[in-house]
Amino acid sequence: MAVRVILVGGFLGAGKTTLLRQAGRRLMSRGLKVAMVTNDQAADLVDTETLRREGFGVEEVSGGCFCCRFRDLADAGARLFERHAPDVLLCEPVGSCTDLAATVLRPLAHFLKDRYTIAPYTVLVDPERLAGLLEPGPHHPFSEKVRYIFSKQLEEADTIALNKSDALPAPERSALHDRLGQLFPSAQVRAFSALNGDGLDAWLDEMLSERPSARQAIHVDYDVYAEGEAELGWLNAAVRLHATEERAWKPVCLDLLRALKDAFAASGAEVAHVKLSLTAPGHALIGNLTSNRGTPFLLVQGTSEEPSRKALLILNARVHMAPAELEGAVRDVLTRASTSGLSVATERLECFSPGRPVPQHRLPLPEACTVGAENPCQILRDVFKPKRGPTQGDRP
């Protein structure tokens, strides 16, 4: 029997990993076997360890997005197929990637049609991020080119999922839902909470249905796309923490996230997403910060929160600033955290901006309704249209 592939895209901080964790549990409760593939531009990915600790079979594709590492994605799927024989394969692409229907889903369906069937492509949206991008104003924290990526993600979705609906007042949730439906009439619009599971079963029913997938044919200016990605600094680090006395690690994680938030805000740099995973004996802490205005949020994995002296910290930061500045800010925060009673030793740290996306395959869909400049979606023309440089080619 063919494996069902559910690819969940969306901008950094939308809640994709939380959704995969909840979806995996619910699919298993239906008697289905589940495996997952995570994706990042570099190794030491918080998401991979988070999902593995939940007991899922997980492979990680690193060093580039799924589209640029299509062979690695296919190989990862083959390994999971051999080891776990999944019924469903949940895949989480890099949060700054777009054009995934043409470069990932349609190639999977074409080249590996005997192994996979493809679910409708879901793009997850954070309502706070969405509201800010719909009404950008003169001092929006992200540039037009970064917003272009966000818009293209929505434009190619078969399903747009408004996440974190439990945090929204009903009138605001309804207004955002209706606005998305007006702007992207070809997409199914849903609202749910990946954290508490409200509305998730109906979405899973859709993902397992026979509804067509990857049906939006979009135009992507790869010059603008590449320039938008290059404006984001990307940092992955592994850090050893050692305390002179046993201590609880929750306050340490929260203090680190607050210090990072303050450092980025002081530099005028918008947080796209900061994640940390702290592993200590008996438990792990997962921390998230999704904007300069957000509040650090922690989840606990495991059965024990006993104090201890040693911990391993994995840090992923995606911030709208130059890599050298990002690395300097993070190292300064880690140095200040190394106070009396706590030593901080950085084992690995990699900081860069993503390179130009060069998909290994790009399969168009000529018969689909192409969404573009002639489409009545004013958001794409009036809000997200970037100022192009001298080169305007579309380079798949």
C-alpha positions in Angstrom: 0.0 0.0 0.0 1.3 3.5 -0.9 2.4 5.8 1.9 0.4 9.0 2.4 2.6 12.1 2.4 1.4 15.1 4.4 3.6 18.1 3.8 3.0 21.0 6.3 4.6 24.3 5.2 4.4 27.8 6.6 6.6 30.6 7.8 9.0 30.3 10.6 7.2 30.1 14.0 3.8 29.1 12.6 3.7 26.0 14.8 4.6 23.2 12.3 6.5 21.0 14.7 3.7 21.2 17.3 1.2 20.3 14.6 3.3 17.3 13.5 3.5 16.0 17.0 -0.2 16.3 17.6 -1.1 14.9 14.2 1.3 11.9 14.7 -0.4 11.0 18.0 -3.9 11.3 16.6 -3.0 9.2 13.5 -1.5 6.5 15.7 -4.7 6.5 17.7 -6.5 5.7 14.5 -4.3 2.6 14.1 -1.9 4.1 11.5 1.8 3.9 11.6 3.6 7.3 11.3 7.1 8.5 10.5 8.4 12.0 10.0 11.0 13.9 8.0 12.3 17.3 9.3 14.3 19.8 7.3 16.8 22.5 7.9 19.7 24.5 6.4 22.1 23.0 9.0 22.4 20.3 11.6 21.6 20.5 15.3 17.8 20.9 14.7 15.6 21.3 17.7 12.6 19.8 15.9 14.3 16.5 15.1 15.2 15.8 18.7 11.8 17.0 19.9 10.0 14.5 17.7 12.4 11.7 18.4 11.8 12.0 22.1 8.1 11.6 21.4 8.9 8.1 20.1 8.4 8.8 16.3 10.7 7.5 13.7 12.4 10.6 12.3 14.9 11.4 9.5 16.4 14.8 9.1 17.3 16.4 5.7 19.9 19.1 6.4 22.1 21.4 4.3 19.3 22.8 2.3 15.5 22.8 1.8 13.6 19.7 0.5 13.5 21.2 -3.0 17.3 21.5 -3.2 17.8 18.2 -1.5 15.1 16.2 -3.2 17.3 13.1 -3.5 18.0 13.3 0.2 14.3 13.5 0.9 13.6 10.5 -1.2 16.4 8.6 0.5 15.1 9.6 4.0 11.7 8.3 3.0 13.1 5.0 1.8 15.0 4.5 5.1 11.8 5.2 7.1 9.9 2.9 4.8 12.3 0.1 5.4 12.6 0.6 9.2 9.1 1.6 10.2 6.7 0.7 7.2 4.7 3.8 7.9 1.2 4.4 6.6 1.7 8.2 6.8 4.8 10.2 6.3 4.6 13.7 7.9 7.1 16.2 6.4 8.1 19.6 7.7 10.0 21.9 5.3 12.2 24.8 6.1 10.0 27.8 7.2 11.5 30.2 4.7 10.8 28.0 1.7 8.1 28.3 -1.0 7.3 26.8 -4.4 7.1 23.4 -2.7 4.1 22.1 -4.7 6.1 22.3 -8.0 9.5 21.3 -6.5 8.6 18.7 -3.9 5.1 17.4 -4.1 4.6 17.0 -7.8 8.0 15.4 -8.2 7.2 13.0 -5.4 4.0 12.1 -7.1 5.7 11.8 -10.5 8.9 10.0 -9.8 7.7 7.9 -6.8 4.1 7.3 -7.6 4.3 3.7 -6.8 5.4 4.5 -3.2 3.5 7.7 -2.3 0.2 9.4 -2.5 0.1 13.1 -1.8 -2.2 14.9 0.6 -3.5 18.4 0.0 -0.6 20.8 0.6 -1.2 22.6 4.0 0.3 26.0 4.8 0.2 26.8 8.5 -0.3 30.5 9.5 0.4 32.3 12.8 -2.5 34.8 13.3 -0.2 37.4 14.8 2.2 37.2 11.9 -0.7 37.2 9.4 -2.3 40.3 10.9 1.0 42.1 10.7 1.6 41.2 7.1 -1.9 42.0 6.0 -1.5 45.5 7.5 2.3 46.1 7.2 2.4 49.8 7.9 5.5 52.0 7.3 7.7 50.3 10.0 7.0 46.6 9.4 9.8 44.5 11.0 10.2 42.3 7.8 11.2 43.6 4.4 9.1 43.4 1.3 11.2 40.5 0.0 10.7 38.5 3.2 7.0 39.2 3.0 7.1 38.1 -0.6 8.1 34.6 0.6 5.2 34.6 3.1 2.7 35.6 0.4 3.9 32.9 -2.0 3.5 30.2 0.7 -0.1 31.2 1.1 -0.6 31.5 -2.7 0.3 27.9 -3.4 -1.6 26.2 -0.6 -4.4 23.7 -1.1 -5.3 24.3 2.5 -4.5 27.3 4.6 -4.6 26.5 8.3 -5.0 29.4 10.8 -3.2 28.1 13.8 -3.4 29.1 17.5 -7.1 29.8 17.1 -7.6 29.2 20.8 -5.6 32.4 21.5 -7.9 34.6 19.3 -11.2 36.1 20.3 -14.0 34.6 18.2 -14.7 37.8 16.2 -11.0 38.3 15.3 -10.6 34.6 14.3 -13.7 34.8 12.1 -12.5 38.0 10.5 -9.1 36.5 9.6 -10.7 33.3 8.4 -13.0 35.2 6.1 -10.2 37.4 4.8 -8.1 34.5 3.9 -11.0 32.9 2.1 -11.5 36.1 0.1 -7.9 36.5 -0.8 -7.2 32.9 -1.6 -10.5 31.5 -2.9 -8.9 28.3 -4.4 -7.7 27.2 -0.9 -9.6 25.4 1.8 -9.3 27.6 4.9 -9.4 26.1 8.4 -8.8 27.3 11.9 -7.5 25.1 14.6 -5.1 24.9 17.5 -2.1 22.6 17.0 -1.3 22.9 20.7 -4.6 21.7 22.2 -5.9 19.8 19.2 -9.1 21.8 18.6 -10.2 21.2 15.0 -7.3 18.9 14.2 -9.4 15.8 13.5 -11.3 17.5 10.7 -8.1 18.6 9.1 -6.7 15.0 9.3 -9.8 13.7 7.7 -9.1 16.1 4.8 -5.5 15.0 4.6 -6.5 11.4 4.3 -9.3 12.1 1.8 -9.2 11.9 -2.0 -9.1 15.7 -2.4 -6.6 16.7 -5.1 -3.2 18.0 -4.0 -0.6 20.5 -5.3 -3.2 22.1 -7.6 -2.0 25.7 -7.4 0.4 26.8 -10.2 2.2 29.9 -9.1 4.9 32.2 -10.5 7.9 32.6 -8.3 10.6 35.2 -8.9 13.6 33.3 -7.7 15.8 36.4 -7.5 13.4 38.0 -5.0 12.9 34.7 -3.2 16.7 34.3 -2.8 17.2 37.8 -1.6 14.4 37.5 0.9 15.9 34.3 2.4 19.4 35.9 2.4 18.1 38.7 4.7 17.5 36.2 7.5 20.4 35.1 9.8 20.4 31.4 10.6 22.1 30.1 13.7 22.3 26.5 15.1 24.4 25.8 18.2 25.0 23.1 20.7 26.0 24.2 24.2 27.0 22.3 27.4 25.8 23.8 30.7 27.4 22.8 34.0 26.2 24.1 37.4 28.3 23.9 40.6 25.1 22.8 42.4 22.0 21.0 41.3 19.5 23.4 39.9 16.1 23.6 38.1 16.6 24.4 34.4 13.3 26.1 33.6 14.4 29.5 34.9 17.7 29.2 32.9 15.7 28.5 29.7 13.3 31.4 30.2 16.2 33.8 31.2 18.0 32.8 28.0 15.0 33.4 25.8 14.2 36.8 27.4 17.9 37.8 27.1 17.9 36.9 23.4 14.6 38.7 22.8 16.0 41.8 24.4 19.3 41.6 22.5 17.5 41.3 19.1 15.0 44.1 20.0 17.9 46.4 21.0 19.5 45.8 17.6 16.2 46.5 15.8 16.1 42.9 14.5 12.8 41.0 14.2 12.7 37.5 15.5 11.3 35.0 12.9 11.7 32.1 15.3 14.0 31.1 18.2 13.9 27.6 19.5 15.8 25.8 22.2 15.9 22.3 23.5 17.5 21.6 26.9 18.1 18.0 27.8 18.7 17.1 31.4 18.4 13.7 33.3 14.8 12.5 33.1 13.3 15.3 31.1 13.7 17.9 28.3 12.5 21.5 28.0 11.4 22.9 24.6 11.4 26.7 24.4 9.9 29.0 21.7 10.0 32.6 20.9 8.1 33.7 17.7 8.4 37.4 17.6 9.9 40.4 19.4 6.5 41.0 20.9 5.9 37.4 22.0 6.3 35.8 25.3 8.8 32.9 25.7 6.9 29.6 25.9 8.2 26.3 27.4 7.0 22.7 27.1 8.2 19.8 29.2 9.0 16.4 27.8 9.6 13.5 30.2 8.6 12.2 33.6 10.9 14.1 35.9 11.9 17.6 36.5 14.4 16.9 39.2 17.3 19.4 39.6 20.6 18.4 38.1 24.0 19.8 37.5 24.5 19.2 33.8 22.4 19.8 30.6 22.8 20.0 26.9 21.3 23.0 25.1 20.4 23.1 21.4 19.6 26.5 20.1 18.1 27.5 16.7 17.7 31.2 16.0 16.2 32.7 12.8 16.4 36.4 12.9 16.1 39.3 10.4 19.7 40.4 10.8 23.2 39.8 9.3 24.8 36.5 10.4 27.8 38.2 12.0 25.5 40.4 14.1 23.3 37.4 15.0 26.3 35.3 16.1 27.7 38.2 18.1 24.4 38.8 19.9 24.0 35.1 20.8 27.6 34.7 22.0 27.2 37.8 24.2 24.0 36.4 25.7 25.7 33.0 26.4 28.7 34.7 27.9 26.5 36.7 30.2 24.7 33.5 31.2 28.0 32.0 32.4 27.7 33.5 35.8 28.9 32.3 39.2 27.6 28.8 39.6 26.9 28.1 35.9 29.5 27.5 33.2 28.5 27.7 29.5 30.6 25.9 26.9 29.8 26.2 23.2 30.5 22.9 21.5 29.3 23.8 18.0 27.9 27.0 16.5 27.1 27.6 12.8 25.7 31.0 11.6 25.0 32.0 8.0 22.3 33.2 5.6 20.6 30.6 3.4 22.0 30.3 -0.2 20.0 30.7 -3.3 17.4 28.0 -3.7 18.2 25.7 -6.7 15.5 23.0 -7.0 16.5 19.7 -8.4 13.1 19.4 -10.1 10.3 21.8 -10.9 7.2 20.4 -12.4 4.6 22.9 -13.7 0.9 22.3 -13.8 -0.3 23.9 -17.0 -3.9 22.8 -16.6 -4.2 24.4 -13.1 -5.5 27.9 -12.6 -2.4 30.0 -12.3 -2.5 32.6 -9.5 -0.7 35.8 -10.4 -0.9 39.4 -11.3 -4.3 38.9 -13.0 -5.8 37.3 -10.0 -8.2 39.6 -8.0 -6.3 38.9 -4.8 -5.2 42.5 -4.1 -3.0 41.4 -1.3 -0.4 40.0 -3.7 -0.2 43.2 -5.8 -0.7 45.9 -3.2 0.8 44.6 -0.1 3.4 42.0 -1.0 4.8 43.1 -4.3 8.5 43.6 -3.8 10.7 46.2 -5.3 12.8 44.3 -7.7 16.4 44.9 -8.4 18.0 45.0 -11.9 17.6 41.2 -12.4 14.0 40.1 -12.7 14.2 36.6 -14.2 12.3 33.6 -12.9 15.0 31.0 -12.3 13.6 27.6 -11.1 
